[in-house]
Amino acid sequence: MNLDQASEENLKFILEELTKKLNVVNQRIMEPDEYDIDKYNDIKQMYDLIMARGKLSPSETQAFIDELRFVRKDT
């Protein structure tokens, strides 16, 4: 799998991995349908950063979850 390519499949994979790493309780906020594929590069950058880090502090985790709100589709 080449995550450098923007695709729905890659977006789904990245969001699933972020859900696990960030211990997201409300998994509804991580549904791929809620994210615009045009924002894939932004999401991928966050994914790369989060995966490169070891354990995240609670405040770091919350900051990343808050940041994901900015790349969600406007509803």
PyMOL Python script that loads the backbone (N, CA, C, O; Angstrom):
from pymol import cmd

cmd.read_pdbstr("""\
ATOM      1  N   MET A   1       0.850  -1.178   0.000  1.00  0.00           N
ATOM      2  CA  MET A   1       0.000   0.000   0.000  1.00  0.00           C
ATOM      3  C   MET A   1       0.894   1.239   0.000  1.00  0.00           C
ATOM      4  O   MET A   1       1.773   1.391   0.849  1.00  0.00           O
ATOM      5  N   ASN A   2       0.655   2.097  -0.947  1.00  0.00           N
ATOM      6  CA  ASN A   2       1.412   3.344  -1.048  1.00  0.00           C
ATOM      7  C   ASN A   2       0.555   4.481  -0.504  1.00  0.00           C
ATOM      8  O   ASN A   2      -0.340   4.976  -1.190  1.00  0.00           O
ATOM      9  N   LEU A   3       0.829   4.884   0.710  1.00  0.00           N
ATOM     10  CA  LEU A   3       0.015   5.922   1.342  1.00  0.00           C
ATOM     11  C   LEU A   3       0.276   7.312   0.777  1.00  0.00           C
ATOM     12  O   LEU A   3      -0.410   8.266   1.143  1.00  0.00           O
ATOM     13  N   ASP A   4       1.255   7.438  -0.106  1.00  0.00           N
ATOM     14  CA  ASP A   4       1.503   8.738  -0.722  1.00  0.00           C
ATOM     15  C   ASP A   4       0.461   9.067  -1.783  1.00  0.00           C
ATOM     16  O   ASP A   4       0.341  10.216  -2.208  1.00  0.00           O
ATOM     17  N   GLN A   5      -0.288   8.061  -2.207  1.00  0.00           N
ATOM     18  CA  GLN A   5      -1.337   8.258  -3.204  1.00  0.00           C
ATOM     19  C   GLN A   5      -2.665   8.522  -2.503  1.00  0.00           C
ATOM     20  O   GLN A   5      -3.101   7.727  -1.670  1.00  0.00           O
ATOM     21  N   ALA A   6      -3.294   9.617  -2.834  1.00  0.00           N
ATOM     22  CA  ALA A   6      -4.600   9.938  -2.251  1.00  0.00           C
ATOM     23  C   ALA A   6      -5.665   9.027  -2.850  1.00  0.00           C
ATOM     24  O   ALA A   6      -5.914   9.051  -4.055  1.00  0.00           O
ATOM     25  N   SER A   7      -6.283   8.231  -1.997  1.00  0.00           N
ATOM     26  CA  SER A   7      -7.387   7.379  -2.432  1.00  0.00           C
ATOM     27  C   SER A   7      -8.309   7.167  -1.240  1.00  0.00           C
ATOM     28  O   SER A   7      -7.918   7.366  -0.090  1.00  0.00           O
ATOM     29  N   GLU A   8      -9.514   6.769  -1.530  1.00  0.00           N
ATOM     30  CA  GLU A   8     -10.483   6.496  -0.469  1.00  0.00           C
ATOM     31  C   GLU A   8      -9.990   5.349   0.420  1.00  0.00           C
ATOM     32  O   GLU A   8     -10.153   5.388   1.640  1.00  0.00           O
ATOM     33  N   GLU A   9      -9.393   4.339  -0.191  1.00  0.00           N
ATOM     34  CA  GLU A   9      -8.874   3.196   0.564  1.00  0.00           C
ATOM     35  C   GLU A   9      -7.765   3.632   1.523  1.00  0.00           C
ATOM     36  O   GLU A   9      -7.744   3.222   2.683  1.00  0.00           O
ATOM     37  N   ASN A  10      -6.849   4.461   1.036  1.00  0.00           N
ATOM     38  CA  ASN A  10      -5.757   4.947   1.886  1.00  0.00           C
ATOM     39  C   ASN A  10      -6.271   5.854   2.991  1.00  0.00           C
ATOM     40  O   ASN A  10      -5.790   5.798   4.122  1.00  0.00           O
ATOM     41  N   LEU A  11      -7.244   6.687   2.665  1.00  0.00           N
ATOM     42  CA  LEU A  11      -7.834   7.566   3.674  1.00  0.00           C
ATOM     43  C   LEU A  11      -8.473   6.732   4.781  1.00  0.00           C
ATOM     44  O   LEU A  11      -8.302   7.026   5.964  1.00  0.00           O
ATOM     45  N   LYS A  12      -9.201   5.705   4.400  1.00  0.00           N
ATOM     46  CA  LYS A  12      -9.835   4.828   5.384  1.00  0.00           C
ATOM     47  C   LYS A  12      -8.772   4.176   6.268  1.00  0.00           C
ATOM     48  O   LYS A  12      -8.928   4.139   7.488  1.00  0.00           O
ATOM     49  N   PHE A  13      -7.702   3.666   5.674  1.00  0.00           N
ATOM     50  CA  PHE A  13      -6.634   3.028   6.431  1.00  0.00           C
ATOM     51  C   PHE A  13      -6.013   4.007   7.428  1.00  0.00           C
ATOM     52  O   PHE A  13      -5.836   3.681   8.602  1.00  0.00           O
ATOM     53  N   ILE A  14      -5.685   5.204   6.950  1.00  0.00           N
ATOM     54  CA  ILE A  14      -5.057   6.207   7.811  1.00  0.00           C
ATOM     55  C   ILE A  14      -5.968   6.564   8.985  1.00  0.00           C
ATOM     56  O   ILE A  14      -5.509   6.643  10.125  1.00  0.00           O
ATOM     57  N   LEU A  15      -7.241   6.776   8.714  1.00  0.00           N
ATOM     58  CA  LEU A  15      -8.167   7.136   9.785  1.00  0.00           C
ATOM     59  C   LEU A  15      -8.345   6.003  10.788  1.00  0.00           C
ATOM     60  O   LEU A  15      -8.486   6.253  11.985  1.00  0.00           O
ATOM     61  N   GLU A  16      -8.340   4.766  10.315  1.00  0.00           N
ATOM     62  CA  GLU A  16      -8.429   3.626  11.236  1.00  0.00           C
ATOM     63  C   GLU A  16      -7.202   3.570  12.140  1.00  0.00           C
ATOM     64  O   GLU A  16      -7.326   3.332  13.341  1.00  0.00           O
ATOM     65  N   GLU A  17      -6.029   3.786  11.572  1.00  0.00           N
ATOM     66  CA  GLU A  17      -4.799   3.760  12.358  1.00  0.00           C
ATOM     67  C   GLU A  17      -4.748   4.924  13.353  1.00  0.00           C
ATOM     68  O   GLU A  17      -4.301   4.759  14.488  1.00  0.00           O
ATOM     69  N   LEU A  18      -5.206   6.095  12.920  1.00  0.00           N
ATOM     70  CA  LEU A  18      -5.248   7.246  13.828  1.00  0.00           C
ATOM     71  C   LEU A  18      -6.227   6.995  14.969  1.00  0.00           C
ATOM     72  O   LEU A  18      -5.968   7.382  16.108  1.00  0.00           O
ATOM     73  N   THR A  19      -7.337   6.357  14.668  1.00  0.00           N
ATOM     74  CA  THR A  19      -8.322   6.037  15.698  1.00  0.00           C
ATOM     75  C   THR A  19      -7.692   5.176  16.785  1.00  0.00           C
ATOM     76  O   THR A  19      -7.911   5.406  17.974  1.00  0.00           O
ATOM     77  N   LYS A  20      -6.911   4.185  16.371  1.00  0.00           N
ATOM     78  CA  LYS A  20      -6.230   3.306  17.332  1.00  0.00           C
ATOM     79  C   LYS A  20      -5.168   4.070  18.118  1.00  0.00           C
ATOM     80  O   LYS A  20      -5.123   4.002  19.346  1.00  0.00           O
ATOM     81  N   LYS A  21      -4.322   4.791  17.404  1.00  0.00           N
ATOM     82  CA  LYS A  21      -3.192   5.470  18.050  1.00  0.00           C
ATOM     83  C   LYS A  21      -3.663   6.554  19.015  1.00  0.00           C
ATOM     84  O   LYS A  21      -3.072   6.742  20.078  1.00  0.00           O
ATOM     85  N   LEU A  22      -4.726   7.265  18.646  1.00  0.00           N
ATOM     86  CA  LEU A  22      -5.221   8.355  19.472  1.00  0.00           C
ATOM     87  C   LEU A  22      -6.254   7.883  20.503  1.00  0.00           C
ATOM     88  O   LEU A  22      -6.754   8.676  21.301  1.00  0.00           O
ATOM     89  N   ASN A  23      -6.561   6.599  20.477  1.00  0.00           N
ATOM     90  CA  ASN A  23      -7.561   6.036  21.398  1.00  0.00           C
ATOM     91  C   ASN A  23      -8.870   6.815  21.353  1.00  0.00           C
ATOM     92  O   ASN A  23      -9.424   7.186  22.388  1.00  0.00           O
ATOM     93  N   VAL A  24      -9.350   7.053  20.153  1.00  0.00           N
ATOM     94  CA  VAL A  24     -10.584   7.817  19.965  1.00  0.00           C
ATOM     95  C   VAL A  24     -11.768   6.990  20.456  1.00  0.00           C
ATOM     96  O   VAL A  24     -11.987   5.869  19.997  1.00  0.00           O
ATOM     97  N   VAL A  25     -12.519   7.545  21.379  1.00  0.00           N
ATOM     98  CA  VAL A  25     -13.677   6.859  21.943  1.00  0.00           C
ATOM     99  C   VAL A  25     -14.866   6.971  20.991  1.00  0.00           C
ATOM    100  O   VAL A  25     -15.516   5.972  20.683  1.00  0.00           O
ATOM    101  N   ASN A  26     -15.147   8.177  20.531  1.00  0.00           N
ATOM    102  CA  ASN A  26     -16.251   8.415  19.600  1.00  0.00           C
ATOM    103  C   ASN A  26     -15.735   8.196  18.183  1.00  0.00           C
ATOM    104  O   ASN A  26     -15.292   9.135  17.521  1.00  0.00           O
ATOM    105  N   GLN A  27     -15.795   6.965  17.730  1.00  0.00           N
ATOM    106  CA  GLN A  27     -15.230   6.620  16.431  1.00  0.00           C
ATOM    107  C   GLN A  27     -16.001   7.215  15.263  1.00  0.00           C
ATOM    108  O   GLN A  27     -15.525   7.202  14.127  1.00  0.00           O
ATOM    109  N   ARG A  28     -17.170   7.727  15.535  1.00  0.00           N
ATOM    110  CA  ARG A  28     -17.954   8.374  14.477  1.00  0.00           C
ATOM    111  C   ARG A  28     -17.232   9.580  13.891  1.00  0.00           C
ATOM    112  O   ARG A  28     -17.398   9.891  12.712  1.00  0.00           O
ATOM    113  N   ILE A  29     -16.437  10.256  14.703  1.00  0.00           N
ATOM    114  CA  ILE A  29     -15.730  11.431  14.201  1.00  0.00           C
ATOM    115  C   ILE A  29     -14.587  11.053  13.265  1.00  0.00           C
ATOM    116  O   ILE A  29     -13.980  11.922  12.640  1.00  0.00           O
ATOM    117  N   MET A  30     -14.294   9.756  13.169  1.00  0.00           N
ATOM    118  CA  MET A  30     -13.207   9.292  12.326  1.00  0.00           C
ATOM    119  C   MET A  30     -13.707   8.550  11.084  1.00  0.00           C
ATOM    120  O   MET A  30     -12.930   7.870  10.414  1.00  0.00           O
ATOM    121  N   GLU A  31     -14.982   8.676  10.780  1.00  0.00           N
ATOM    122  CA  GLU A  31     -15.547   8.025   9.606  1.00  0.00           C
ATOM    123  C   GLU A  31     -14.976   8.659   8.334  1.00  0.00           C
ATOM    124  O   GLU A  31     -14.988   9.883   8.200  1.00  0.00           O
ATOM    125  N   PRO A  32     -14.477   7.843   7.397  1.00  0.00           N
ATOM    126  CA  PRO A  32     -13.887   8.385   6.167  1.00  0.00           C
ATOM    127  C   PRO A  32     -14.833   9.284   5.369  1.00  0.00           C
ATOM    128  O   PRO A  32     -14.387  10.208   4.689  1.00  0.00           O
ATOM    129  N   ASP A  33     -16.135   9.014   5.450  1.00  0.00           N
ATOM    130  CA  ASP A  33     -17.117   9.835   4.724  1.00  0.00           C
ATOM    131  C   ASP A  33     -17.146  11.277   5.216  1.00  0.00           C
ATOM    132  O   ASP A  33     -17.619  12.169   4.511  1.00  0.00           O
ATOM    133  N   GLU A  34     -16.643  11.501   6.421  1.00  0.00           N
ATOM    134  CA  GLU A  34     -16.644  12.834   7.013  1.00  0.00           C
ATOM    135  C   GLU A  34     -15.443  13.683   6.582  1.00  0.00           C
ATOM    136  O   GLU A  34     -15.328  14.850   6.956  1.00  0.00           O
ATOM    137  N   TYR A  35     -14.552  13.078   5.789  1.00  0.00           N
ATOM    138  CA  TYR A  35     -13.335  13.773   5.384  1.00  0.00           C
ATOM    139  C   TYR A  35     -13.275  13.906   3.878  1.00  0.00           C
ATOM    140  O   TYR A  35     -13.645  12.992   3.141  1.00  0.00           O
ATOM    141  N   ASP A  36     -12.807  15.050   3.436  1.00  0.00           N
ATOM    142  CA  ASP A  36     -12.695  15.347   2.015  1.00  0.00           C
ATOM    143  C   ASP A  36     -11.363  14.827   1.501  1.00  0.00           C
ATOM    144  O   ASP A  36     -10.314  15.106   2.080  1.00  0.00           O
ATOM    145  N   ILE A  37     -11.409  14.075   0.416  1.00  0.00           N
ATOM    146  CA  ILE A  37     -10.188  13.517  -0.158  1.00  0.00           C
ATOM    147  C   ILE A  37      -9.224  14.634  -0.581  1.00  0.00           C
ATOM    148  O   ILE A  37      -8.018  14.409  -0.680  1.00  0.00           O
ATOM    149  N   ASP A  38      -9.752  15.823  -0.826  1.00  0.00           N
ATOM    150  CA  ASP A  38      -8.889  16.966  -1.175  1.00  0.00           C
ATOM    151  C   ASP A  38      -7.978  17.355  -0.014  1.00  0.00           C
ATOM    152  O   ASP A  38      -6.958  18.013  -0.221  1.00  0.00           O
ATOM    153  N   LYS A  39      -8.334  16.958   1.196  1.00  0.00           N
ATOM    154  CA  LYS A  39      -7.523  17.248   2.383  1.00  0.00           C
ATOM    155  C   LYS A  39      -6.608  16.077   2.739  1.00  0.00           C
ATOM    156  O   LYS A  39      -6.033  16.045   3.827  1.00  0.00           O
ATOM    157  N   TYR A  40      -6.475  15.124   1.832  1.00  0.00           N
ATOM    158  CA  TYR A  40      -5.702  13.914   2.103  1.00  0.00           C
ATOM    159  C   TYR A  40      -4.273  14.227   2.553  1.00  0.00           C
ATOM    160  O   TYR A  40      -3.781  13.634   3.513  1.00  0.00           O
ATOM    161  N   ASN A  41      -3.618  15.138   1.874  1.00  0.00           N
ATOM    162  CA  ASN A  41      -2.222  15.442   2.226  1.00  0.00           C
ATOM    163  C   ASN A  41      -2.100  15.988   3.649  1.00  0.00           C
ATOM    164  O   ASN A  41      -1.142  15.669   4.354  1.00  0.00           O
ATOM    165  N   ASP A  42      -3.050  16.797   4.069  1.00  0.00           N
ATOM    166  CA  ASP A  42      -3.040  17.311   5.446  1.00  0.00           C
ATOM    167  C   ASP A  42      -3.209  16.168   6.449  1.00  0.00           C
ATOM    168  O   ASP A  42      -2.517  16.115   7.466  1.00  0.00           O
ATOM    169  N   ILE A  43      -4.128  15.264   6.154  1.00  0.00           N
ATOM    170  CA  ILE A  43      -4.369  14.127   7.038  1.00  0.00           C
ATOM    171  C   ILE A  43      -3.151  13.212   7.054  1.00  0.00           C
ATOM    172  O   ILE A  43      -2.756  12.708   8.105  1.00  0.00           O
ATOM    173  N   LYS A  44      -2.567  13.003   5.895  1.00  0.00           N
ATOM    174  CA  LYS A  44      -1.376  12.140   5.797  1.00  0.00           C
ATOM    175  C   LYS A  44      -0.204  12.736   6.583  1.00  0.00           C
ATOM    176  O   LYS A  44       0.548  11.996   7.218  1.00  0.00           O
ATOM    177  N   GLN A  45      -0.043  14.041   6.551  1.00  0.00           N
ATOM    178  CA  GLN A  45       1.028  14.683   7.321  1.00  0.00           C
ATOM    179  C   GLN A  45       0.822  14.462   8.822  1.00  0.00           C
ATOM    180  O   GLN A  45       1.772  14.175   9.551  1.00  0.00           O
ATOM    181  N   MET A  46      -0.417  14.599   9.271  1.00  0.00           N
ATOM    182  CA  MET A  46      -0.712  14.342  10.687  1.00  0.00           C
ATOM    183  C   MET A  46      -0.435  12.879  11.027  1.00  0.00           C
ATOM    184  O   MET A  46       0.151  12.573  12.065  1.00  0.00           O
ATOM    185  N   TYR A  47      -0.858  11.989  10.147  1.00  0.00           N
ATOM    186  CA  TYR A  47      -0.625  10.562  10.343  1.00  0.00           C
ATOM    187  C   TYR A  47       0.873  10.279  10.479  1.00  0.00           C
ATOM    188  O   TYR A  47       1.293   9.588  11.408  1.00  0.00           O
ATOM    189  N   ASP A  48       1.671  10.806   9.564  1.00  0.00           N
ATOM    190  CA  ASP A  48       3.123  10.580   9.601  1.00  0.00           C
ATOM    191  C   ASP A  48       3.721  11.080  10.912  1.00  0.00           C
ATOM    192  O   ASP A  48       4.550  10.404  11.522  1.00  0.00           O
ATOM    193  N   LEU A  49       3.304  12.250  11.334  1.00  0.00           N
ATOM    194  CA  LEU A  49       3.814  12.832  12.568  1.00  0.00           C
ATOM    195  C   LEU A  49       3.418  11.999  13.785  1.00  0.00           C
ATOM    196  O   LEU A  49       4.250  11.718  14.648  1.00  0.00           O
ATOM    197  N   ILE A  50       2.167  11.613  13.851  1.00  0.00           N
ATOM    198  CA  ILE A  50       1.670  10.830  14.984  1.00  0.00           C
ATOM    199  C   ILE A  50       2.338   9.460  15.031  1.00  0.00           C
ATOM    200  O   ILE A  50       2.721   8.996  16.105  1.00  0.00           O
ATOM    201  N   MET A  51       2.479   8.813  13.891  1.00  0.00           N
ATOM    202  CA  MET A  51       3.075   7.483  13.861  1.00  0.00           C
ATOM    203  C   MET A  51       4.579   7.522  14.175  1.00  0.00           C
ATOM    204  O   MET A  51       5.132   6.552  14.692  1.00  0.00           O
ATOM    205  N   ALA A  52       5.225   8.628  13.865  1.00  0.00           N
ATOM    206  CA  ALA A  52       6.658   8.751  14.136  1.00  0.00           C
ATOM    207  C   ALA A  52       6.938   8.960  15.624  1.00  0.00           C
ATOM    208  O   ALA A  52       8.021   8.642  16.114  1.00  0.00           O
ATOM    209  N   ARG A  53       5.964   9.490  16.322  1.00  0.00           N
ATOM    210  CA  ARG A  53       6.126   9.757  17.753  1.00  0.00           C
ATOM    211  C   ARG A  53       5.876   8.476  18.538  1.00  0.00           C
ATOM    212  O   ARG A  53       5.183   7.570  18.075  1.00  0.00           O
ATOM    213  N   GLY A  54       6.427   8.423  19.678  1.00  0.00           N
ATOM    214  CA  GLY A  54       6.151   7.297  20.571  1.00  0.00           C
ATOM    215  C   GLY A  54       4.802   7.503  21.229  1.00  0.00           C
ATOM    216  O   GLY A  54       3.799   7.746  20.558  1.00  0.00           O
ATOM    217  N   LYS A  55       4.789   7.407  22.498  1.00  0.00           N
ATOM    218  CA  LYS A  55       3.559   7.614  23.261  1.00  0.00           C
ATOM    219  C   LYS A  55       3.197   9.096  23.266  1.00  0.00           C
ATOM    220  O   LYS A  55       4.057   9.960  23.432  1.00  0.00           O
ATOM    221  N   LEU A  56       1.921   9.366  23.083  1.00  0.00           N
ATOM    222  CA  LEU A  56       1.436  10.748  23.091  1.00  0.00           C
ATOM    223  C   LEU A  56       0.871  11.082  24.466  1.00  0.00           C
ATOM    224  O   LEU A  56       0.243  10.245  25.114  1.00  0.00           O
ATOM    225  N   SER A  57       1.100  12.300  24.892  1.00  0.00           N
ATOM    226  CA  SER A  57       0.498  12.758  26.144  1.00  0.00           C
ATOM    227  C   SER A  57      -0.991  13.026  25.894  1.00  0.00           C
ATOM    228  O   SER A  57      -1.405  13.177  24.744  1.00  0.00           O
ATOM    229  N   PRO A  58      -1.784  13.085  26.943  1.00  0.00           N
ATOM    230  CA  PRO A  58      -3.206  13.400  26.756  1.00  0.00           C
ATOM    231  C   PRO A  58      -3.427  14.736  26.051  1.00  0.00           C
ATOM    232  O   PRO A  58      -4.334  14.855  25.228  1.00  0.00           O
ATOM    233  N   SER A  59      -2.616  15.733  26.359  1.00  0.00           N
ATOM    234  CA  SER A  59      -2.796  17.040  25.708  1.00  0.00           C
ATOM    235  C   SER A  59      -2.395  16.979  24.232  1.00  0.00           C
ATOM    236  O   SER A  59      -3.012  17.648  23.402  1.00  0.00           O
ATOM    237  N   GLU A  60      -1.382  16.196  23.898  1.00  0.00           N
ATOM    238  CA  GLU A  60      -1.003  16.030  22.492  1.00  0.00           C
ATOM    239  C   GLU A  60      -2.097  15.300  21.726  1.00  0.00           C
ATOM    240  O   GLU A  60      -2.433  15.662  20.598  1.00  0.00           O
ATOM    241  N   THR A  61      -2.645  14.268  22.356  1.00  0.00           N
ATOM    242  CA  THR A  61      -3.729  13.518  21.733  1.00  0.00           C
ATOM    243  C   THR A  61      -4.916  14.427  21.449  1.00  0.00           C
ATOM    244  O   THR A  61      -5.479  14.395  20.355  1.00  0.00           O
ATOM    245  N   GLN A  62      -5.292  15.226  22.417  1.00  0.00           N
ATOM    246  CA  GLN A  62      -6.414  16.141  22.235  1.00  0.00           C
ATOM    247  C   GLN A  62      -6.115  17.172  21.158  1.00  0.00           C
ATOM    248  O   GLN A  62      -7.003  17.536  20.387  1.00  0.00           O
ATOM    249  N   ALA A  63      -4.892  17.642  21.095  1.00  0.00           N
ATOM    250  CA  ALA A  63      -4.503  18.625  20.075  1.00  0.00           C
ATOM    251  C   ALA A  63      -4.638  18.031  18.673  1.00  0.00           C
ATOM    252  O   ALA A  63      -5.110  18.705  17.758  1.00  0.00           O
ATOM    253  N   PHE A  64      -4.229  16.787  18.502  1.00  0.00           N
ATOM    254  CA  PHE A  64      -4.360  16.157  17.190  1.00  0.00           C
ATOM    255  C   PHE A  64      -5.816  15.930  16.826  1.00  0.00           C
ATOM    256  O   PHE A  64      -6.209  16.131  15.677  1.00  0.00           O
ATOM    257  N   ILE A  65      -6.620  15.513  17.795  1.00  0.00           N
ATOM    258  CA  ILE A  65      -8.052  15.324  17.525  1.00  0.00           C
ATOM    259  C   ILE A  65      -8.698  16.656  17.151  1.00  0.00           C
ATOM    260  O   ILE A  65      -9.526  16.714  16.242  1.00  0.00           O
ATOM    261  N   ASP A  66      -8.323  17.716  17.846  1.00  0.00           N
ATOM    262  CA  ASP A  66      -8.840  19.048  17.512  1.00  0.00           C
ATOM    263  C   ASP A  66      -8.410  19.453  16.107  1.00  0.00           C
ATOM    264  O   ASP A  66      -9.195  20.036  15.359  1.00  0.00           O
ATOM    265  N   GLU A  67      -7.183  19.151  15.752  1.00  0.00           N
ATOM    266  CA  GLU A  67      -6.671  19.504  14.428  1.00  0.00           C
ATOM    267  C   GLU A  67      -7.420  18.769  13.318  1.00  0.00           C
ATOM    268  O   GLU A  67      -7.616  19.309  12.230  1.00  0.00           O
ATOM    269  N   LEU A  68      -7.831  17.547  13.597  1.00  0.00           N
ATOM    270  CA  LEU A  68      -8.592  16.793  12.604  1.00  0.00           C
ATOM    271  C   LEU A  68      -9.922  17.464  12.281  1.00  0.00           C
ATOM    272  O   LEU A  68     -10.460  17.276  11.190  1.00  0.00           O
ATOM    273  N   ARG A  69     -10.452  18.238  13.210  1.00  0.00           N
ATOM    274  CA  ARG A  69     -11.716  18.956  12.950  1.00  0.00           C
ATOM    275  C   ARG A  69     -11.578  19.928  11.786  1.00  0.00           C
ATOM    276  O   ARG A  69     -12.541  20.180  11.062  1.00  0.00           O
ATOM    277  N   PHE A  70     -10.385  20.469  11.609  1.00  0.00           N
ATOM    278  CA  PHE A  70     -10.178  21.448  10.544  1.00  0.00           C
ATOM    279  C   PHE A  70     -10.145  20.833   9.153  1.00  0.00           C
ATOM    280  O   PHE A  70     -10.298  21.539   8.156  1.00  0.00           O
ATOM    281  N   VAL A  71      -9.947  19.531   9.081  1.00  0.00           N
ATOM    282  CA  VAL A  71      -9.888  18.886   7.761  1.00  0.00           C
ATOM    283  C   VAL A  71     -11.141  18.060   7.465  1.00  0.00           C
ATOM    284  O   VAL A  71     -11.225  17.396   6.432  1.00  0.00           O
ATOM    285  N   ARG A  72     -12.107  18.105   8.375  1.00  0.00           N
ATOM    286  CA  ARG A  72     -13.372  17.421   8.124  1.00  0.00           C
ATOM    287  C   ARG A  72     -14.186  18.227   7.134  1.00  0.00           C
ATOM    288  O   ARG A  72     -13.992  19.432   6.968  1.00  0.00           O
ATOM    289  N   LYS A  73     -15.096  17.535   6.485  1.00  0.00           N
ATOM    290  CA  LYS A  73     -16.006  18.200   5.552  1.00  0.00           C
ATOM    291  C   LYS A  73     -16.892  19.160   6.333  1.00  0.00           C
ATOM    292  O   LYS A  73     -17.243  18.909   7.486  1.00  0.00           O
ATOM    293  N   ASP A  74     -17.241  20.249   5.692  1.00  0.00           N
ATOM    294  CA  ASP A  74     -18.203  21.173   6.293  1.00  0.00           C
ATOM    295  C   ASP A  74     -19.587  20.562   6.174  1.00  0.00           C
ATOM    296  O   ASP A  74     -20.039  20.200   5.088  1.00  0.00           O
ATOM    297  N   THR A  75     -20.237  20.459   7.304  1.00  0.00           N
ATOM    298  CA  THR A  75     -21.595  19.872   7.265  1.00  0.00           C
ATOM    299  C   THR A  75     -22.603  20.869   7.767  1.00  0.00           C
ATOM    300  O   THR A  75     -23.796  20.570   7.813  1.00  0.00           O
TER     301      THR A  75
END
""", "prot")
cmd.dss("prot")
cmd.show_as("cartoon", "prot")
cmd.util.cbc("prot")
cmd.orient("prot")
